[in-house]
Amino acid sequence: MSESQSESKSSKEAAAITYWRENVRMLITMLVIWFVVSYVCGIILAPVLNNISIGGYQLGFWFAQQGSIYVFIALIFIYVVQMNKLDRKYDVHEE
């Protein structure tokens, strides 16, 4: 293998490692957000949040029943947009 091929291979490997590192970081961030909204706001902080009423419903109840679902759906769309940007950045996007 020539020196240029070896450099090309090592730069592709470095790019792949960086790509997956950014991908995993983004995924962990989104999972933490989902955990905080669904578990912390919907269960742990529900009694405190129930002191706030929006549209006649207690906020803790809302987080437990609908809020975590809405946040999860929003995170799916955000993940798609962010992954498309990341794929284009590292030239691994689909046409």
Buried (B, 14 or more C-beta within 10 A) or exposed (E): EEEEEEEEEEEEEEBEEEBEEBBEEBEEEBEEBBEBBBBEBBEEBBEEBBEEEEEEEBBBBBBBEEBBEEBBEBBEEEBEEBBEEBBEEBEEEEE
